[in-house]
Amino acid sequence: MKRMQTWSIWLMALMILGVAGCRKDQVDAPSLARDFSAEVPVSWFRLLEKIDRYAPGYRPPAASRMFGYFGLAGYEAAVHGMPGYRSLGSHYPGLFLPSPEADQTYHWPTAVHAAYHRMMQLSYPHIKASDKALMEELDLTLGNKLALETVPAVNARSLAFGQAVAEAIYQWSTTDFAGHESYLDPFPVNYQPPTGPGFWQPTWPDYTRALFPYWGEVRTFAMYGSDLVAKAPIPWSEDPQSQFYKQANETREWVNRIRAGQDHEGKWIAEFWSDDFEDVTFTPPNRLLAIGTQILEKEGAALDRAVEMYARMGMALSDVAVAVWNSKYHYNLERPITYIRRVMQPDWETILHHPYTGQQSLTPPFPAYPSGHSGFGGAGGAVLAQVFGNQYAFTDECHKDRTEFNGTPRSFNTFTSMAEEDAYARVALGVHFRMDCDEG
């Protein structure tokens, strides 16, 4: 019996050593980003949806800029584990990215996790304590889970690398003087809009100052020069026979039909894509990221595909915000509410209402042409089509639990049709002319 116990102990010890040896071989061997799920980026971008909703000053242009740097950080934290992909660091003067240690193993999900966490800490220093707590809770929960997938040395090395990538990218972002910390002053008092026929002025009934009037000076990732100026809008005119008048009348009549209860679908679409108010929903650019997150989850995508999509999407949304806002303040075209009340119907109102404050007939506080929602929808839809193919049936469930408006999920067969609905919903809402959406 004693001899049998001795053999049993030796056998158990050999089994334990064997299991331990196998675990070390598995976790300390070189790995590729495609070997892991998209859990890490999806988890961080799900949190980003929540924080974006409440972050002070992070209105669409500032939010989209942050998404660009955020997405780039996640990509650069994993790209060295993505054969066939290249770092983008050499494209941007002044960006000095760290390199992985030669002949050392990295756990790419851990590196991406560390990069996202650090970028979020640096980008949101001013948010409320409860949102910061959510950030740290995700870091702890996800970090502990990832630590079990690797040995301590690889975990520590991967965390340090991801944090270093984030620090480098954030430091580079601070050299974009027009964009850095812009969320602290979204309505600069030193901006005075031009006056004259057809020029934008703060709109009835709240007369809010211009939002980010200098955004055209912000650094871009890929667009330059003439790309940043939209083609000229239809010539302004108050002549009832003019194209401008006819487009204004289209907006007026569409809203009037909705108000009369004659277009329930139009009202649903207008409210479904609104995302106009801080504290109510996330921003319009984050809406496109949220749709991308839904697709990644549906696909069961791998880590490499996820960080690529978020990088493409973030940089595209950031650039289109610069181009659109640059064009808005280049042309300074008045909004439908101003034109229609002056020329057509003095008591006309939009259907953009704040569900919490009760404010009625609102219009975003910046010039009409081109449409920001349309720009975000076009850029985001194009990226989704590049990554997943345009012919892709999906259902947008971003607002399925909302009660302030009809958030019933809507289904699409292509990303192009989704982007177009996002764009022209702004006409039904009463805040844009059709040409704004065409060009956006």
C-alpha positions as CSV (number, residue, x, y, z in Angstrom):
1,M,0.0,0.0,0.0
2,K,2.8,2.4,0.9
3,R,4.6,1.7,-2.3
4,M,1.5,2.3,-4.3
5,Q,0.9,5.6,-2.5
6,T,4.5,6.6,-3.4
7,W,4.0,5.8,-7.0
8,S,0.7,7.7,-7.0
9,I,2.4,10.8,-5.6
10,W,5.2,10.6,-8.2
11,L,2.6,10.1,-11.0
12,M,0.6,13.1,-9.9
13,A,3.7,15.2,-9.7
14,L,4.7,14.3,-13.2
15,M,1.2,15.1,-14.4
16,I,1.3,18.5,-12.7
17,L,4.7,19.3,-14.2
18,G,3.5,18.2,-17.6
19,V,0.4,20.4,-17.5
20,A,2.5,23.3,-16.3
21,G,5.0,22.7,-19.0
22,C,2.2,22.6,-21.7
23,R,0.7,25.8,-20.3
24,K,4.0,27.6,-20.5
25,D,4.6,26.4,-24.0
26,Q,1.2,27.7,-25.1
27,V,1.3,31.1,-23.5
28,D,5.0,31.9,-23.8
29,A,5.2,31.1,-27.5
30,P,4.9,33.7,-30.2
31,S,1.3,34.4,-31.1
32,L,-0.7,36.4,-33.7
33,A,-3.5,38.9,-33.1
34,R,-5.8,36.8,-35.3
35,D,-5.5,34.0,-32.8
36,F,-7.6,36.0,-30.3
37,S,-11.2,37.2,-30.2
38,A,-12.3,40.8,-30.4
39,E,-13.4,40.8,-26.8
40,V,-10.9,43.5,-25.7
41,P,-11.7,46.2,-28.3
42,V,-15.4,45.4,-28.2
43,S,-15.5,45.8,-24.4
44,W,-13.7,49.1,-24.5
45,F,-15.8,50.5,-27.3
46,R,-18.9,49.4,-25.5
47,L,-17.7,51.5,-22.5
48,L,-16.9,54.3,-24.9
49,E,-20.5,54.4,-25.9
50,K,-21.6,55.1,-22.3
51,I,-18.9,57.6,-21.5
52,D,-19.4,59.5,-24.8
53,R,-23.0,60.2,-23.9
54,Y,-22.1,62.2,-20.8
55,A,-18.6,63.6,-21.5
56,P,-18.8,67.5,-21.3
57,G,-17.6,69.3,-24.3
58,Y,-17.2,66.2,-26.4
59,R,-19.7,67.2,-29.1
60,P,-19.3,65.5,-32.5
61,P,-16.1,67.1,-33.9
62,A,-14.2,66.7,-30.6
63,A,-15.6,63.2,-30.1
64,S,-14.6,62.1,-33.5
65,R,-11.1,63.5,-33.1
66,M,-10.6,61.4,-30.0
67,F,-11.9,58.3,-31.7
68,G,-9.2,58.8,-34.4
69,Y,-6.4,58.7,-31.9
70,F,-8.1,56.0,-29.8
71,G,-8.5,53.7,-32.8
72,L,-4.9,54.4,-33.9
73,A,-3.6,53.4,-30.5
74,G,-5.3,50.1,-30.5
75,Y,-4.1,49.3,-34.0
76,E,-0.5,50.2,-33.2
77,A,-0.6,48.1,-30.0
78,A,-1.3,45.0,-32.1
79,V,0.1,45.6,-35.5
80,H,3.4,43.8,-34.8
81,G,1.3,40.7,-34.3
82,M,-0.6,41.2,-37.6
83,P,1.4,39.8,-40.6
84,G,0.6,41.7,-43.8
85,Y,-0.2,44.9,-41.9
86,R,2.2,47.9,-41.3
87,S,2.6,50.5,-38.6
88,L,1.3,53.9,-39.6
89,G,3.9,55.8,-37.5
90,S,6.1,56.7,-40.5
91,H,3.2,58.6,-42.1
92,Y,3.0,61.2,-39.3
93,P,5.9,63.6,-38.6
94,G,6.5,63.9,-34.9
95,L,4.9,60.6,-33.9
96,F,7.6,58.4,-32.3
97,L,6.1,55.0,-31.6
98,P,7.9,52.3,-29.4
99,S,8.9,49.0,-31.0
100,P,8.4,45.6,-29.4
101,E,11.6,44.0,-27.9
102,A,13.2,41.7,-30.5
103,D,12.7,38.0,-29.9
104,Q,10.3,38.6,-27.1
105,T,6.7,37.2,-26.9
106,Y,3.7,39.6,-26.5
107,H,0.1,38.9,-25.6
108,W,-1.6,41.2,-28.1
109,P,-5.0,41.4,-26.4
110,T,-3.2,42.6,-23.2
111,A,-1.2,45.2,-25.2
112,V,-4.4,46.5,-26.8
113,H,-6.2,46.5,-23.5
114,A,-3.5,48.6,-21.9
115,A,-3.5,51.0,-24.8
116,Y,-7.2,51.6,-24.7
117,H,-7.3,52.0,-21.0
118,R,-4.5,54.6,-21.0
119,M,-5.9,56.5,-23.9
120,M,-9.3,56.7,-22.1
121,Q,-7.7,58.0,-19.0
122,L,-5.8,60.7,-20.9
123,S,-8.7,61.7,-23.1
124,Y,-11.3,62.0,-20.3
125,P,-9.7,63.7,-17.3
126,H,-12.8,65.8,-16.7
127,I,-15.6,63.3,-16.6
128,K,-17.6,62.5,-13.5
129,A,-16.2,60.1,-10.9
130,S,-18.8,57.4,-11.6
131,D,-17.7,57.2,-15.3
132,K,-14.1,57.1,-14.2
133,A,-15.0,54.2,-11.9
134,L,-16.5,52.3,-14.9
135,M,-13.2,52.7,-16.7
136,E,-11.1,51.4,-13.8
137,E,-13.6,48.6,-13.2
138,L,-13.2,47.4,-16.8
139,D,-9.4,47.7,-16.6
140,L,-9.4,45.5,-13.4
141,T,-11.9,42.9,-14.6
142,L,-10.6,42.5,-18.1
143,G,-7.0,42.8,-17.0
144,N,-7.3,40.0,-14.4
145,K,-8.9,37.8,-17.0
146,L,-6.1,38.4,-19.5
147,A,-3.4,37.8,-16.9
148,L,-4.6,34.2,-16.7
149,E,-4.0,33.7,-20.4
150,T,-0.3,34.3,-20.2
151,V,2.8,34.1,-17.9
152,P,3.6,37.1,-15.6
153,A,6.6,38.2,-17.7
154,V,4.7,38.3,-21.0
155,N,1.7,40.0,-19.3
156,A,4.0,42.7,-17.8
157,R,5.8,43.2,-21.1
158,S,2.5,43.5,-23.0
159,L,1.0,45.9,-20.6
160,A,4.1,48.1,-20.7
161,F,4.1,48.1,-24.5
162,G,0.5,49.0,-24.9
163,Q,0.8,51.8,-22.3
164,A,3.9,53.1,-24.1
165,V,2.0,53.2,-27.5
166,A,-0.9,55.1,-25.9
167,E,1.5,57.6,-24.3
168,A,3.3,58.2,-27.6
169,I,0.1,58.7,-29.5
170,Y,-1.5,61.0,-26.9
171,Q,1.7,63.1,-26.7
172,W,1.6,63.5,-30.5
173,S,-2.0,64.5,-30.3
174,T,-1.1,67.4,-27.9
175,T,0.9,69.0,-30.7
176,D,-2.3,69.5,-32.7
177,F,-2.9,72.8,-31.0
178,A,-6.3,73.5,-32.7
179,G,-7.7,70.2,-31.5
180,H,-6.0,69.4,-28.2
181,E,-8.3,70.0,-25.3
182,S,-10.8,71.7,-27.6
183,Y,-13.6,70.1,-25.6
184,L,-12.9,72.6,-22.9
185,D,-14.1,75.5,-25.1
186,P,-16.6,74.3,-27.7
187,F,-18.4,77.6,-28.0
188,P,-15.6,80.3,-28.2
189,V,-16.8,83.7,-27.5
190,N,-14.3,85.4,-29.8
191,Y,-16.1,84.0,-32.9
192,Q,-18.5,86.4,-34.6
193,P,-20.4,84.9,-37.6
194,P,-20.6,87.0,-40.8
195,T,-23.7,89.0,-41.4
196,G,-25.6,89.4,-44.6
197,P,-28.3,87.7,-46.8
198,G,-28.3,83.9,-46.4
199,F,-25.5,83.8,-43.8
200,W,-25.9,81.6,-40.7
201,Q,-26.7,83.3,-37.3
202,P,-27.6,81.6,-34.0
203,T,-31.0,80.1,-34.5
204,W,-34.4,80.6,-32.8
205,P,-35.4,79.7,-30.1
206,D,-32.2,79.2,-28.0
207,Y,-29.7,81.3,-30.1
208,T,-26.7,79.2,-29.0
209,R,-23.3,80.4,-30.1
210,A,-21.4,78.7,-32.8
211,L,-20.0,75.2,-32.0
212,F,-16.3,74.6,-32.9
213,P,-16.1,77.4,-35.6
214,Y,-12.3,76.9,-36.0
215,W,-12.4,73.1,-36.4
216,G,-11.1,73.3,-40.0
217,E,-7.7,74.0,-38.5
218,V,-7.5,70.6,-36.7
219,R,-5.0,68.0,-37.8
220,T,-6.2,65.3,-40.2
221,F,-5.0,61.8,-40.7
222,A,-5.4,61.4,-44.5
223,M,-7.4,64.3,-46.0
224,Y,-5.5,67.5,-47.0
225,G,-5.9,70.7,-49.0
226,S,-8.9,70.9,-51.4
227,D,-10.4,67.7,-49.9
228,L,-11.3,69.8,-46.9
229,V,-13.6,72.2,-48.8
230,A,-17.0,71.0,-50.0
231,K,-18.3,72.0,-53.4
232,A,-20.3,75.2,-53.3
233,P,-24.0,74.9,-52.3
234,I,-26.9,75.8,-54.5
235,P,-27.0,79.6,-54.9
236,W,-28.9,81.2,-52.1
237,S,-32.2,82.8,-53.2
238,E,-35.6,83.8,-51.9
239,D,-37.2,83.6,-55.3
240,P,-40.0,81.0,-55.2
241,Q,-38.8,79.6,-58.5
242,S,-35.3,79.0,-57.3
243,Q,-33.8,75.6,-56.4
244,F,-32.9,77.0,-53.0
245,Y,-36.5,78.0,-52.3
246,K,-37.8,74.6,-53.5
247,Q,-35.4,72.7,-51.2
248,A,-36.4,74.8,-48.2
249,N,-40.0,74.1,-49.1
250,E,-39.3,70.4,-49.2
251,T,-38.0,70.5,-45.6
252,R,-41.0,72.6,-44.5
253,E,-43.6,70.3,-46.1
254,W,-41.9,67.1,-44.8
255,V,-41.9,68.4,-41.2
256,N,-45.5,69.7,-41.6
257,R,-46.6,66.2,-42.7
258,I,-45.0,64.6,-39.7
259,R,-46.5,67.2,-37.4
260,A,-49.9,66.4,-38.9
261,G,-49.5,62.7,-38.2
262,Q,-49.3,61.9,-41.9
263,D,-45.7,60.3,-41.9
264,H,-45.1,58.0,-38.9
265,E,-42.2,56.4,-40.7
266,G,-40.5,59.7,-41.4
267,K,-40.9,60.7,-37.7
268,W,-39.4,57.3,-36.6
269,I,-36.4,57.7,-38.9
270,A,-35.8,61.4,-37.9
271,E,-35.7,60.5,-34.2
272,F,-33.9,57.2,-34.7
273,W,-30.9,58.9,-36.2
274,S,-30.9,62.1,-34.2
275,D,-28.3,61.6,-31.4
276,D,-28.2,65.3,-31.0
277,F,-28.2,65.8,-27.3
278,E,-25.5,65.3,-24.6
279,D,-26.8,63.1,-21.7
280,V,-29.5,61.6,-24.0
281,T,-27.5,59.5,-26.4
282,F,-23.9,59.1,-27.7
283,T,-22.7,61.4,-30.4
284,P,-23.5,60.9,-34.2
285,P,-19.9,59.6,-35.0
286,N,-20.1,57.2,-32.1
287,R,-23.3,55.9,-33.6
288,L,-21.3,54.5,-36.5
289,L,-18.7,53.0,-34.2
290,A,-21.6,51.4,-32.2
291,I,-23.0,49.8,-35.4
292,G,-19.5,48.5,-36.2
293,T,-19.3,47.0,-32.8
294,Q,-22.6,45.2,-33.4
295,I,-21.2,43.7,-36.6
296,L,-18.0,42.6,-34.9
297,E,-20.0,40.8,-32.3
298,K,-22.3,39.2,-34.9
299,E,-19.3,38.1,-36.9
300,G,-17.4,36.7,-33.9
301,A,-14.5,38.7,-35.3
302,A,-10.8,38.2,-34.4
303,L,-8.7,40.8,-32.7
304,D,-6.8,41.9,-35.8
305,R,-10.0,42.6,-37.7
306,A,-11.5,44.6,-34.8
307,V,-8.5,46.9,-34.2
308,E,-8.3,47.5,-38.0
309,M,-11.9,48.5,-38.2
310,Y,-11.8,50.8,-35.2
311,A,-8.7,52.5,-36.5
312,R,-10.1,53.0,-40.0
313,M,-13.4,54.2,-38.6
314,G,-11.9,56.5,-36.0
315,M,-9.6,58.2,-38.4
316,A,-12.3,58.5,-41.1
317,L,-14.7,60.0,-38.7
318,S,-12.1,62.4,-37.4
319,D,-11.1,63.6,-40.9
320,V,-14.7,64.0,-42.1
321,A,-15.5,66.2,-39.1
322,V,-12.6,68.5,-40.0
323,A,-13.7,68.6,-43.7
324,V,-17.4,69.2,-42.9
325,W,-16.8,71.8,-40.2
326,N,-14.3,73.6,-42.3
327,S,-16.8,73.7,-45.1
328,K,-19.6,74.8,-42.8
329,Y,-17.7,77.9,-41.7
330,H,-16.4,78.5,-45.2
331,Y,-19.9,78.9,-46.7
332,N,-21.8,79.9,-43.5
333,L,-25.1,78.9,-44.9
334,E,-28.2,79.7,-42.8
335,R,-30.4,76.9,-41.4
336,P,-33.9,76.0,-42.7
337,I,-35.5,77.3,-39.4
338,T,-34.2,80.8,-40.2
339,Y,-35.1,80.8,-43.9
340,I,-38.5,79.2,-43.6
341,R,-39.7,81.5,-40.7
342,R,-38.6,84.6,-42.6
343,V,-39.7,83.7,-46.1
344,M,-42.4,81.1,-45.9
345,Q,-44.1,80.3,-42.6
346,P,-43.4,82.6,-39.6
347,D,-44.6,80.1,-37.0
348,W,-42.8,77.0,-38.5
349,E,-40.8,74.7,-36.1
350,T,-38.5,71.8,-36.4
351,I,-39.3,68.5,-34.7
352,L,-36.0,68.3,-32.9
353,H,-37.1,68.4,-29.2
354,H,-35.0,67.7,-26.1
355,P,-36.7,64.8,-24.3
356,Y,-35.3,65.8,-20.9
357,T,-35.5,69.6,-20.8
358,G,-38.6,70.0,-22.9
359,Q,-37.0,72.5,-25.2
360,Q,-38.9,72.5,-28.6
361,S,-37.9,73.2,-32.2
362,L,-34.2,73.1,-31.7
363,T,-31.5,73.3,-34.4
364,P,-27.8,72.4,-34.0
365,P,-25.7,75.5,-33.4
366,F,-23.6,75.8,-36.5
367,P,-24.1,76.5,-40.3
368,A,-26.2,74.1,-42.4
369,Y,-24.0,73.2,-45.3
370,P,-22.8,70.4,-45.5
371,S,-24.5,68.1,-43.0
372,G,-22.4,66.6,-40.2
373,H,-24.6,63.5,-39.7
374,S,-24.4,62.9,-43.4
375,G,-20.6,63.1,-43.4
376,F,-20.3,60.7,-40.5
377,G,-22.8,58.3,-42.1
378,G,-20.9,58.4,-45.4
379,A,-17.5,57.9,-43.9
380,G,-18.6,55.3,-41.4
381,G,-20.7,53.5,-44.0
382,A,-17.8,53.4,-46.4
383,V,-15.4,51.9,-43.8
384,L,-17.9,49.2,-42.8
385,A,-18.4,48.4,-46.5
386,Q,-14.6,48.1,-46.9
387,V,-14.2,45.8,-43.9
388,F,-17.3,43.6,-44.2
389,G,-18.5,44.2,-47.8
390,N,-21.3,46.6,-48.7
391,Q,-23.9,43.8,-49.4
392,Y,-24.4,43.0,-45.7
393,A,-27.8,42.5,-44.0
394,F,-27.9,43.8,-40.4
395,T,-30.1,45.3,-37.8
396,D,-29.2,48.5,-36.0
397,E,-30.1,47.9,-32.3
398,C,-28.4,51.0,-30.9
399,H,-31.5,52.4,-29.4
400,K,-33.7,49.4,-28.8
401,D,-34.1,50.1,-25.1
402,R,-34.9,53.9,-25.4
403,T,-38.2,55.1,-24.3
404,E,-37.9,58.9,-25.0
405,F,-38.4,58.2,-28.7
406,N,-39.0,55.3,-31.1
407,G,-35.8,53.3,-30.8
408,T,-37.2,50.2,-32.4
409,P,-34.3,48.5,-34.3
410,R,-34.2,49.2,-38.1
411,S,-32.8,46.7,-40.6
412,F,-30.7,47.3,-43.7
413,N,-29.4,45.2,-46.6
414,T,-26.3,47.4,-47.4
415,F,-24.2,49.9,-45.5
416,T,-24.9,52.4,-48.2
417,S,-28.6,52.3,-47.5
418,M,-27.9,52.8,-43.8
419,A,-25.7,55.8,-44.5
420,E,-28.3,57.4,-46.8
421,E,-31.0,57.0,-44.2
422,D,-28.8,58.5,-41.6
423,A,-28.2,61.5,-43.9
424,Y,-31.7,62.3,-45.1
425,A,-33.2,61.8,-41.6
426,R,-31.9,65.3,-41.1
427,V,-34.3,66.7,-43.7
428,A,-37.3,65.0,-42.0
429,L,-36.1,66.5,-38.7
430,G,-36.3,69.9,-40.2
431,V,-32.7,70.9,-39.5
432,H,-31.2,70.6,-43.1
433,F,-31.8,71.2,-46.7
434,R,-31.4,68.2,-49.0
435,M,-28.3,69.6,-50.6
436,D,-26.6,69.6,-47.1
437,C,-27.2,65.8,-46.9
438,D,-26.2,65.2,-50.6
439,E,-22.8,66.8,-50.1
440,G,-22.2,65.5,-46.6
